[in-house]
Amino acid sequence: MKVNIGDLMGSAYRIGWRHKMLWLWQVLPGLAVIFVFPSVFIVYPFFTKLIQDPELQIPIEPWMSISLNSMGILFVLSYALMWIFAQITTIHGAIEIEKGATKLSFRELFRKSLPYVWRVIGLYFLYCGMWALISIGSRPILAPVAKNFPSISEPLLYLLALPISIIWLVSMVVLELAQAAIVSDNMTVIAAVSRAWEIFKGNVLDAATIMIVLYFGMIIPFSLLLMPLPFLISISLLFLTRASDANVIFFTVFFAVIPLAIILTTLVVGIFMTFFQSGWAVAYIRLNRNADIPTALEEKPQETGI
């Protein structure tokens, strides 16, 4: 191997543990959910009761459905944007530390990460579009087979599982390396994907090992941390069911138990994502340094360009 995986993981661990500012960026999207969550259970029942009240007889107008759906879509898009920005700030912070910085500033991370937002969004659109094309392109082939030959449809899916898994693994490696390329070397989307692909081709074993270690080496311990959470929630709900007042149960569940569960889950996932993205940032720098590729691709794009 061209890269010392143990040293790489050690660097990612040190960055994630010593610079807890990155934890804050990773938990911010989840904290936003906590603030919005109670309003859903206050506004929606009130809105439903208002419509169904026989004395008011308020018809469901198209604008009502459009408004509610638009609010839902806006919330999802806002969360996705915050999540992407959290990945950018984490990658940028890890790269700064790997290049010699000793301290990270919340304000500086925000300011320096802004120029990369649209390019990283474009990268995710490209990634999702690729899988959408694979899904749409496979339907004309798989649908007739499943309909006319049901006996072989299940074995066919098992046969396709391996190549699809390989494509997924490669695409995830290229995606993570391309994100780091955009942030580290200020590349355009296409240049970053090209660079990531060249790095992957020159370091297939290293890149695959890093992917497996980062996913399973970090997901498993953090999953173990989350395992007691459903049990604790079940116990708390069991005690609440013995309460005589339904209002006490409602407010305790939706304003204490569920927010606490979201906070704990967000914190654990945020810490995991800090180590995960730090690992890929360090991996890009190490693999890029060892790659036999000239850096001619590293052109300075406009800050808002893709």
N, C-alpha and C positions, 0 to 999 in steps of 0.2 A: 504494500500500500504506500502511496505517496504522502498520505497525511496520517499523523498519529491520532487515532480516534480518541484515545484516553486523554491526551493533552487537549484536544479540541473540546471534549465534554467538560474537562476541568476548567477551561477558560469560560465556557458558557455558564457553568455553575457559579464561578467567582463573580462574573458580571451580574448574574441574576440575584445573587445573595447580597453582594455588597452595595448594589445600587437599587435600593427599594423604591426609588422614584419611578422606576419602570413598572413596578407593581401597580402603582396608582393609575398610570395610563391604561393598563390592561383591565382594571376593575371599573373604570369610568363608564363604559357602555352598560355594564350590569347595574351600576348604581342609578343610571338614568331609568332603567326598567322599574326599579323600586319606587321611584317618585311617581311614575305614570301608573303603576299597577293599582294602587288604591282608587284612583279616579275612575277607572273602568268599572269597578264594582259599586261606585256611587252614582255615576252618570247613567250607565246603561240600564239598571233596574228602574231608575226614575223615568228615563225616556220611554221604556217599555210600558210602565204603568200609566204614563200620560197618554200614550196612544190607545191602550186597551180600556181606558176608563169609559164606561158606557154613557156617563153624563156629559163628558167632553166631546165624544164622537169625533176625535181628530183623525182624519184619514192619513194613511201613509203616502206622503207625496214623494215623487222621484227624487227631489232635492234632498230629502231626509236620508234616503239610502245612499245617495251619492256622497253626501257629507260624511256619513259614518264610515263608508268604505274608503273615502279619501283620507280621513284621519288615520285609519288603520295602515294604509299604504304609506302615508307620510311618516308614521312612527317606525315602520319596518325599514324604510329608506334611511331615516335618520340614524337608526341603530346600526345599520350596515356601514354608513359613512363613519360613525364613531369607531366602530370595530376596525375598519381599515386604517383609520388614522392612528389607532392604538398600535397596530402592527408596525406602521411606519416609524412612529416615535421610538418603539422598542428596538427596531432594527438600527435606526440612526444612532441611538444611544449606545448600543452594543458595538457598533463600528467605531464610534468615537473613542470608547474605552480601549478597544483592540488596537487602535492607532496611537494610543498613548495618553489620552485624556484621563484625568484622575477624579473629576467631579462632573456631575450632570445637573443642569438647571431645568426646572419645569418650563419656565418661560422660553429658554433657548431651544429646548426640544420642540416646543410648539412652533416657534418662529422658523426654525430650520427645516421642519418637516412639511410645512405648508406647500412648498414648490413641487413636492412629489405626489400630492394627493390625486390629481387628475390622471397622472400617468399610471399609478397603481390601480385606480378604478378601471382605467382602460385595460390593464393587464387582466383583471378579474373578469371583465366583460369578454375578453378574448378567450379566457379559459372556459367560462361558462358556455360561450358560443360554440367552442369546439365540442364539448360534451353534448350540447343540444343537437348539433349536426350529426354526431355519432348515434344519438338516440333516434332522431328522425330518419336517418339513412338506414338504420337496421330494421325499422318497422316493416317496410315493404317486403323484406326477406323473411323475417321471423314470423310475422302475422299469418301468411298463407301456410307456412310449415306447421305452426301450432294448430291451425284450423283443419287442415287436410290430413296431417299426420300426427295426431295427438300422442301416439305411442313413442315417437322419437323426439318430441319437443323437450321433455325433461332431460334426457341424456344430452341433447344438443346444448341446453343451457349450461350443463356441467362442463361440457367441452369448451364453451365460450368463456367460462369463468376465469380460466387461467390467462388467456390473452388480454381480457378486459382488466384483470388485476395488474398485469404487467404494464398496460397502457396507463392505468391510473397511477401506478408507482412512478413511472417515468414523468408523467405530466405534473405530479405533485413536486417532484424534485426540481424540474425545470421552473415551475411556478415560484417555489421558494427562492431558488437561486436568482431568478429574474427580478423578484422584489428587491433582493439585496443589491443586485446590479444597478437598479434604478436609483436607489438611495445612496449607495457607496460611490458610484462613478457617474451619477447624473445622466444616465442614458435615456434614450427614448424607449418606448415599449418594444418595438420591433428589434432594436439593437440589443436590448436587455435579454429578450427571448433568444435571439441568435447567440449571444454570449453565453447564456446559461446552457443552451444546447451543446455548444462546443466544449464547455467545461464538463458537462455530463458525459459526452462521448469520449473525452480523454481521461475520465476518472469514473468509469461505470461502477467498478467494485467499491471504491471509496464512497461515492454518492449514495449507492444503494444501502451500504452499511450505515452511513450517517442517518439515512431516512428511517431505517429499522430501529436503530438505537434511540433516536430522538422520539419516535412514536411510542414504541413499546417500553423503552427504558424510563420514560417519564409518565406515560399514561397509566401504566400499571400501579406505581406507588400512589399517584394522586387519586386514582379510582378507589384504591383501598382506603384513602382518607375520607372519601365521600360515602363509602358503604354504610357507615352507621347512621347517616342522615335520615333515610327513609324510616328506619327503626325508631329514631327519636321523635320524628313527626307523628308516627303511628301511636306511640305512647302518649304524646301530648294530646292528640285528638281523642284517645280513649278516655283520658281524664276529663276532657272538655264535655264529652257526651253526657257526663253525669251532672252537669250544671243544669239548673232548673230554668234559667233565663236564656231564651234563644238569642237575644241580642248580645249577651256576653259571649256566647259561642261564636257568633258571626264576627264580632269585632276582634276577638282574640285570634281567631283563625286567619282572617284576612288582613289584619293590621299588626300582628305579632308573629305568629307561627310561619306563615308563608313569606313575609319579608325577611325574617331571620334565615329561613332556608335559602332564599335567593342570595342574601348577603354571604353566607358561608360558601355556597356553590360558586358565586362570582369570585370570591377571594381565592379559593382553591384553583379554579380554572385560570384566573388571572396570573397567579404565580406560575402555573404550568406553562401558559403561553409566553411568559417572560423568559423562562429557560429555553423554551422551544424556539422562539424567534431569535434569541441570543445565539443559540447553537447554529442556526442557519446563517446568521450574519458572520459569525466566526468561520463557519465552513466555507462561505463564499470567498472570504479574504484568503484563507489558506489554499483552497483549490485554485483560485484565480492567480495566486502568487506562483503556484507550481505548474500552471498550465503553460503549454508551449504555444500560446496564441498571442500575436501582437495586439496592443491595446488601441489599434486604429479605430475600433468601433466606438470608443469612448468619446463621442462628440458631445459638445455642450448644446443641448436643446433649449428652446425657450421654456421658461418656467411653466407655462400653461399648455405647452404642446404635448402631444402623444407620440 
